[in-house]
Amino acid sequence: MPNSFDTTVQKIKAPASSYALMTLVGLGSAAALGAGAGWLRETGGWWLNFAVFTAATAGPCLSLAWATLVAPHMEKPDPHAEDNVEARWTERATSGAFLDLIVGAGILLAAASILDIEISGSAVLSGVIVLGALDASVRYLLARGRGA
């Protein structure tokens, strides 16, 4: 006879077809990115570029495929997700980080123009992504710590 203190967790599984489709889409998109890199890059040869970029993008592609094809079967969405405190902390943290990035990019652009500094686009974009993620993370942790 089940009691009210039963703490067993009901596991929700996605259908096997979702996992098969996730694997196909994830590895297919990684291979497509690898093929694109093989054709666009001139150094190293096509097969080497294909193998390296396919291996490097397989994890993120499979993760994205899992999030879009498998995860919706495994969890029930919260109908009031936008009303919880974590959503407000995230919104506040990301909007503050965006403002910081705009102001910081403007200041750095002015400084680079005045000082005649040449920086590659990939270095600038990498810096923007890393600083934005760090800024939003710190702001979220501070909001969580304050409980605001």
N, C-alpha and C positions, 0 to 999 in steps of 0.2 A: 504494500500500500504506500503510495508516494506521500511524502510529508511536505509541509510548506517550507521546510528548510533545505530542500533539495537544491544543491548548487551546481549540478551538472550543466555544462554549457552545451547547447545545441549547436552543432557545427553545420554551417551552411556551405554546401559545395556547389560549384558551378558545373554545368554539364561538360562532359569530356570534349564535346565539339568546340566549346569555347577555348579550352586549352590548346587543342589542335590548331584552331584558327589563330590564336595568339602566337604560337610558335611559328606558323607559316608567315604571318604578317610581320612579326618582329625580325625573323631572320631574313625574310625577303627584302624588307626595307633596309636592313643593315647591308645586305649584298648590293642593293641598288646604290646606296651611298658609297660603298667601296668601289663599285664600277664607275660611278661618276668621278670619284677621286682618281681612279686609275687613268681615266681619259683626260682629266684636266691637269694633272700634275705631270711634269716633264722629267723629273728626276726619279731614279730608282727602278724604272720599268713598270709596265702595267700590272703584272701579276703581283709584284711586291707591294705596290700601292693598294691594289685591291685587297690583298690579304690583311695588311696592316689596318686599313680603314674599316674593313668589315669587322675585324676583331675588336677594334676600338669602339665601334658604334653598336655592337651587338647587345651589350648590356642596357644602354639607354633605350634602344629600339624595343627590346623585349619588355622592359619596364613600362614603357608607354603603351605597348600593345596589351600588357596585363591590366593596366589601369583602365583602359577603354573597353576591353573585351571580356575580362574575367571579373574584375572587382565589382561591377554593378550587380552581378549575380550573388555576391557573397555578403553583402551588407544591405541593411535596410536604411534608406536615407532618412535623416532627421527632418521632419516637416517644419521644424522651427530652427533650423541651423543658423539662419541669419540673426536670430535673436539671442544667441548665447554669448557669453562674455569673451570666449576665445575668438569668435568672429570679429567682435569689436576691437580686441587687442590687435589682431592681424590687420584689420583695416587701418587702424591708427598707425601701426608700425610701418606698413607699406606706403601709406600716403606721406608720412614724415620722411621716409627714406627717399621717395621720389623727389620731394622738394629739396632735400640735401643734395641729391645727384644733380639736379638742375642748377642750383647755386654753385656747387663745387665745379661742375663742368664749365660754367661761365667764367669763374675766376681762373681756372686752369687754362682755358682758351685765351683769355686776355693775357695771362702771364706768358704763355707760349708764343703769342703774337708779338708781345713787346720784346721778349728775350730772343726771338727768332730761333725757337727750338723746333726741330723736326722729329715727330714721333710717328711710328707706323700705326695704321688704322687698327690692326689686329691687337696691338699692345693697348691702345686706348679702349677698345671695346672689351677686352679681357679685364682691364682695370675697372671699367664701369660695372660689369657683371659682378665681379668679386666684391667691390666696395658696396654696391647696392644690396647684395645678399648679406654681407656683414652688418651693414647699417640696419637693415630690416630685422635681422636676428637680435641684435643688441637692443633695439627699440622694443621688440616683442618681449624679450626677457625682462627688461625694466618695467614694462607695463604689467607683466605677470607678477613680478615681485612686489609691485605696489598694490596689486589687486584692484587696479582702477579700470 
